[in-house]
Amino acid sequence: MASRVILARGSALATYHGDSGPLGDLSLRRFVAERLQAQSGAPITPDEVLITAGSMQGIQLITELLVAPGDTVLVEQHSFRGAIDLLGARDAEIIGIPLDSGGLRIDALATALENLRERGISAKYLYTIPTLQNPTGTVLELSRRRELLTLCAAHGVPVFEDECYADLIWEGERPPALLGLDEEREVLHIGSFSKCLAPALRLGYLVAPTDVMRHLLTLKGEGGTGALEQMVTAEFLSQHYEDHMGELTSGLRRKLQVMVSALDKHFGTAAEFTVPRGGMFLWVRLPEGIDTRALAAPAREAGIAFDDGPSWSVAEDAARSCLRLCFAHPSEADINEGIARLAEVFHRETGIPPRSANIER
């Protein structure tokens, strides 16, 4: 496929930005715009799509554009570690909004927005991951999506939607993106090809109104995201997207089932979690008193890596006993072995899970 793309369009590689301009490869931007319109009804044009070096660059660009040191930003209480770290490095005041099984709590958002209004503060944006939230795996209910947009509009707070994992949903209907529900078309939206193709590909996209896009292009200010990668990705996805995603999500679903079974077997009731409707990670809560940060080093010595909860939260105490387990890369056999080893390490260090946990609940 790469050779076919080079033969057909190789001459475009002789210039910066290829043959499509600074927004990125036109064929890839068309694919993004058409997929978003089909999925959520958002009437997006390719000129409102910017191809980025992974979705993280999209977060960096939006934050650099909107947030100055000392500014206030709203995020979900447990959220993407990269975004939390970026806002911290920007010296922003980060306010975490609690979640429950239905996603971000609208009552808590309303309270936070009203408290800010009383202090004469307007948040620079609300950063939210509504579909397969990272790290909790929740999916924001449709009614809450509408309420979220109404609340933020009433308070003049831009909504910054991260939909990096939305394509990986396999159970139930995928709710429309906030981007498609916003009649004013002001939602800022990012997505990624890294999750559905390959992390090292480092390709993502950012959707924004054209007046915002002009500023983002100025900030991006580099020679452009790799053109060949974009061309090949566009060629592949335009021909194989549905088949590829079906195969990918089927494999991820099997791996999740293996991880859940292994946790039941080796941790028993000591590990609490809600099985997500898709994605590639599981958010696990251990009994109170466990600090997963203290367990990371012993686990690494046993050849096991996990994400400690506090690193993925703006409320460390609320996530002290939590951990994020990713099941995308390891094989099913490695998942089984890894969970067994993890249970051994945790038992040795904390006494939890008890030895009797080696019985499926």
matplotlib code that plots the C-alpha trace (Angstrom):
import matplotlib.pyplot as plt

x = [0.0, 2.8, 4.5, 1.2, 0.8, 4.4, 4.0, 0.8, 1.6, 5.4, 6.1, 4.1, 6.8, 9.2, 7.6, 6.7, 3.0, 2.9, 0.2, -2.5, -1.3, -0.5, -3.7, -2.5, -3.2, -6.5, -7.5, -7.1, -8.9, -11.8, -11.9, -12.1, -14.8, -16.9, -16.6, -17.6, -20.6, -21.7, -21.2, -22.6, -24.2, -21.6, -21.4, -17.6, -15.6, -12.0, -10.9, -12.0, -9.7, -6.0, -3.8, -1.5, 1.4, -0.8, -3.8, -1.4, -0.2, -3.9, -4.1, -0.9, -2.1, -5.5, -3.9, -1.2, -3.9, -6.4, -4.6, -2.1, -0.5, -3.0, -6.0, -8.7, -9.5, -12.2, -11.4, -12.9, -11.6, -9.9, -8.5, -5.8, -2.4, -0.8, -3.5, -3.2, 0.6, 0.4, -1.9, 0.2, 3.3, 1.2, 0.6, -3.2, -5.7, -7.2, -10.7, -11.7, -15.4, -16.4, -17.6, -20.0, -21.1, -22.8, -19.7, -19.2, -21.6, -23.7, -24.7, -21.1, -20.3, -23.1, -21.9, -18.3, -19.4, -21.6, -18.8, -16.5, -19.1, -19.4, -15.7, -15.7, -13.8, -14.5, -12.9, -10.8, -12.3, -13.8, -11.7, -13.8, -13.4, -17.1, -16.8, -14.8, -13.4, -9.7, -9.1, -12.5, -14.0, -17.4, -19.6, -21.4, -25.1, -26.8, -29.0, -25.9, -24.2, -26.9, -27.0, -23.2, -23.4, -26.2, -24.4, -21.1, -22.8, -24.7, -21.4, -19.4, -17.0, -15.6, -16.0, -12.8, -13.8, -11.3, -12.7, -9.5, -11.1, -14.6, -13.9, -13.1, -16.6, -18.2, -21.2, -24.3, -24.8, -22.0, -23.5, -23.0, -20.0, -20.5, -19.3, -22.4, -24.8, -23.5, -25.8, -23.4, -20.6, -18.1, -16.9, -13.2, -12.6, -9.6, -9.2, -6.4, -5.3, -2.7, -5.3, -6.9, -3.7, -0.4, 0.8, 4.1, 2.3, 1.8, -1.1, -4.2, -6.5, -8.1, -11.4, -12.1, -14.0, -12.1, -11.5, -9.9, -8.0, -6.1, -4.5, -3.8, -1.9, 0.3, 1.0, 1.8, 4.4, 6.5, 7.2, 4.1, 3.2, 4.8, 3.1, 3.8, 2.3, -0.8, -1.1, -0.7, -3.1, -5.8, -5.4, -5.7, -8.6, -10.6, -10.5, -10.4, -11.7, -14.8, -13.1, -10.1, -12.1, -14.2, -11.2, -9.5, -12.4, -13.1, -9.5, -9.7, -12.9, -11.4, -8.4, -10.6, -12.6, -9.3, -8.2, -11.5, -11.4, -7.8, -8.7, -11.7, -9.5, -6.5, -7.9, -11.5, -13.6, -10.4, -10.5, -13.5, -14.2, -16.9, -16.4, -16.3, -18.2, -14.9, -11.5, -8.1, -7.9, -9.6, -9.9, -9.5, -10.1, -8.5, -9.5, -9.0, -5.6, -3.7, -1.5, -0.8, 2.1, 4.1, 3.4, 4.6, 8.4, 7.9, 5.7, 8.3, 10.8, 8.5, 8.2, 4.7, 3.8, 0.6, -0.5, -1.0, -4.3, -3.1, -1.1, -4.4, -6.4, -6.6, -7.8, -5.0, -6.8, -9.8, -7.6, -5.0, -6.2, -6.8, -4.8, -5.2, -4.5, -4.0, -4.8, -4.2, -0.6, 0.1, -1.1, -3.9, -1.3, 0.7, -2.4, -3.1, 0.4, 0.7, -2.4, -1.2, 2.2, 0.6, -1.5, 1.6, 3.4, 0.4, -0.1, 3.6, 3.5, 0.1, -1.5, -4.2, -5.5, -5.6, -4.4, -8.1, -8.8, -7.5, -11.1, -13.3, -16.0]
y = [0.0, 2.4, 1.7, 2.4, 5.7, 6.7, 5.8, 7.8, 10.8, 10.7, 14.0, 15.8, 14.8, 17.2, 20.2, 21.1, 20.3, 18.0, 18.9, 19.7, 22.8, 23.3, 21.7, 18.2, 15.7, 16.5, 12.9, 12.2, 15.4, 14.4, 10.9, 12.5, 15.0, 12.3, 9.9, 12.6, 13.6, 10.0, 9.3, 12.4, 14.6, 17.3, 19.2, 19.3, 20.4, 19.3, 23.0, 22.6, 19.6, 19.9, 16.8, 16.7, 14.7, 12.6, 13.9, 15.2, 17.9, 18.9, 19.3, 21.3, 23.6, 24.3, 24.9, 27.2, 29.2, 29.5, 29.1, 31.5, 30.8, 31.1, 30.5, 28.0, 24.9, 22.2, 18.6, 15.3, 14.3, 11.3, 12.1, 11.7, 12.0, 13.8, 16.6, 16.9, 17.2, 19.7, 21.9, 21.6, 22.7, 25.6, 26.6, 26.4, 26.1, 22.7, 21.9, 18.3, 17.4, 14.0, 11.1, 8.2, 5.2, 7.5, 9.7, 13.3, 14.4, 17.3, 18.4, 18.7, 20.6, 23.1, 23.6, 24.2, 26.7, 28.6, 28.8, 30.2, 32.7, 33.9, 34.4, 36.3, 33.6, 32.1, 28.8, 28.8, 25.4, 22.2, 19.2, 16.1, 12.5, 11.6, 8.3, 5.5, 8.0, 7.7, 6.2, 5.1, 3.8, 5.4, 6.6, 9.9, 9.5, 11.4, 13.4, 14.5, 15.5, 17.9, 19.3, 19.7, 21.8, 23.9, 24.6, 25.5, 27.8, 29.6, 30.2, 31.0, 28.1, 26.4, 22.6, 20.7, 17.1, 14.3, 11.3, 9.3, 6.1, 6.5, 4.2, 1.3, 1.0, -2.4, -2.8, -0.7, 2.4, 4.9, 8.3, 11.2, 13.3, 16.6, 18.2, 16.9, 18.0, 21.6, 23.7, 26.7, 24.6, 25.9, 22.6, 21.9, 18.2, 15.9, 12.3, 9.9, 7.3, 6.0, 4.0, 2.3, 1.7, 2.1, 4.3, 5.0, 6.4, 9.6, 10.9, 12.6, 15.4, 18.5, 20.0, 23.7, 26.6, 28.3, 31.5, 29.4, 27.3, 30.3, 30.8, 27.1, 27.0, 29.9, 28.1, 24.8, 26.7, 23.7, 22.1, 19.9, 16.5, 13.7, 13.7, 10.0, 8.7, 10.7, 9.6, 5.9, 6.2, 7.8, 5.1, 2.3, 3.7, 4.7, 1.0, -1.0, 1.0, -1.1, -4.5, -3.3, -1.8, -4.9, -7.2, -4.8, -4.4, -8.1, -8.8, -6.1, -7.5, -11.0, -9.5, -7.6, -10.8, -12.5, -9.7, -9.6, -13.4, -13.2, -10.4, -12.4, -15.5, -13.8, -10.8, -11.9, -9.2, -7.2, -5.6, -3.6, -2.4, -1.8, -3.7, -1.0, -1.1, -0.9, 0.6, -0.8, -0.2, -1.1, 1.2, -0.9, 0.1, -1.8, -1.6, 1.7, 2.2, 0.8, 3.3, 2.1, 4.5, 2.5, -0.7, 0.4, -0.2, -3.7, -4.6, -3.4, -5.6, -8.5, -7.5, -5.9, -2.3, -0.5, 3.1, 4.2, 6.0, 9.3, 10.0, 10.0, 12.2, 15.8, 14.5, 12.2, 11.0, 9.9, 7.7, 6.5, 2.9, 2.8, 1.6, 1.6, -1.7, -1.6, -4.8, -3.7, -4.8, -8.0, -11.4, -13.2, -15.5, -12.5, -10.9, -14.1, -14.4, -10.7, -10.5, -13.6, -11.9, -8.6, -10.4, -12.0, -8.7, -6.9, -9.7, -9.6, -5.9, -5.3, -8.6, -7.9, -9.9, -12.6, -16.0, -17.2, -14.8, -17.4, -18.5, -17.0, -14.9]
z = [0.0, 0.8, -2.5, -4.3, -2.5, -3.3, -7.0, -7.2, -5.1, -4.4, -6.1, -3.4, -0.9, -2.5, -0.8, 2.7, 3.5, 0.4, -2.0, 0.6, 2.6, 6.3, 7.6, 6.5, 3.8, 2.2, 1.7, 5.4, 6.4, 4.1, 5.8, 9.2, 8.2, 6.5, 9.5, 12.0, 9.9, 9.6, 13.2, 14.9, 12.1, 12.6, 9.2, 9.3, 6.3, 5.7, 6.3, 9.9, 10.4, 11.4, 11.3, 14.3, 15.6, 17.8, 19.8, 22.5, 20.1, 19.8, 23.6, 23.6, 20.9, 22.5, 25.9, 24.5, 22.7, 25.6, 28.9, 30.6, 34.0, 36.7, 34.5, 35.6, 33.6, 34.4, 33.9, 34.9, 38.4, 37.0, 33.6, 31.0, 32.7, 29.7, 29.9, 33.7, 33.5, 30.7, 32.6, 35.7, 33.8, 32.5, 36.2, 35.6, 38.4, 37.7, 39.1, 39.0, 38.3, 39.9, 37.8, 38.4, 36.4, 33.8, 33.3, 34.3, 37.0, 35.7, 39.2, 40.2, 37.0, 37.7, 41.2, 40.0, 37.3, 39.8, 42.4, 39.7, 38.7, 42.3, 42.4, 39.1, 37.3, 33.9, 33.1, 30.0, 28.9, 30.1, 29.0, 28.8, 27.4, 27.1, 25.3, 27.0, 29.4, 30.2, 32.7, 34.0, 30.8, 31.4, 28.5, 29.1, 28.7, 25.9, 28.2, 30.2, 26.9, 26.1, 29.7, 29.6, 26.4, 27.8, 31.1, 29.5, 27.0, 29.8, 31.6, 28.4, 28.9, 25.8, 25.6, 24.6, 23.7, 23.5, 21.5, 21.2, 22.2, 20.8, 17.8, 20.2, 21.6, 20.9, 23.2, 22.8, 20.7, 20.4, 21.5, 19.1, 19.8, 21.6, 18.4, 16.6, 19.3, 19.5, 17.4, 17.8, 16.4, 18.9, 20.5, 20.1, 19.3, 19.0, 17.9, 17.2, 14.7, 17.2, 19.1, 16.0, 14.0, 15.9, 18.8, 17.1, 14.1, 16.0, 14.0, 15.4, 14.4, 15.8, 14.7, 15.3, 13.7, 11.0, 13.0, 15.8, 13.2, 11.9, 15.4, 15.8, 12.5, 13.7, 16.9, 15.2, 13.2, 12.0, 8.7, 9.0, 10.3, 8.2, 4.8, 3.8, 7.0, 6.4, 2.8, 3.6, 6.6, 4.4, 1.7, 4.3, 6.2, 3.1, 2.0, 5.2, 8.1, 8.9, 8.6, 10.5, 13.4, 13.6, 13.9, 16.3, 18.7, 18.6, 19.8, 22.5, 23.8, 24.1, 26.0, 28.4, 29.1, 29.9, 32.2, 34.1, 34.6, 35.8, 38.3, 39.6, 40.0, 41.7, 43.5, 44.2, 45.8, 46.7, 43.2, 42.3, 38.7, 36.2, 32.9, 30.2, 26.9, 24.9, 24.9, 26.0, 29.7, 33.0, 36.1, 39.2, 42.8, 45.7, 49.4, 51.2, 52.7, 49.7, 48.0, 44.5, 44.0, 46.6, 44.7, 41.3, 41.9, 43.4, 40.4, 38.0, 39.6, 38.9, 35.3, 35.6, 34.7, 35.6, 36.0, 39.6, 40.2, 41.6, 38.4, 36.5, 38.9, 40.0, 43.4, 44.5, 47.6, 45.6, 43.4, 45.9, 45.9, 42.1, 39.2, 35.5, 33.6, 29.9, 28.0, 24.3, 23.8, 25.8, 24.6, 26.4, 28.0, 29.2, 30.7, 32.7, 33.9, 34.6, 36.8, 38.7, 39.3, 40.3, 42.9, 44.3, 44.6, 46.1, 48.6, 49.6, 50.1, 51.6, 52.5, 49.8, 48.0, 50.7, 49.6, 49.6, 46.7, 44.3, 43.8, 41.1, 42.6]

ax = plt.figure().add_subplot(projection="3d")
ax.plot(x, y, z, "-o")
ax.set_aspect("equal")
plt.show()
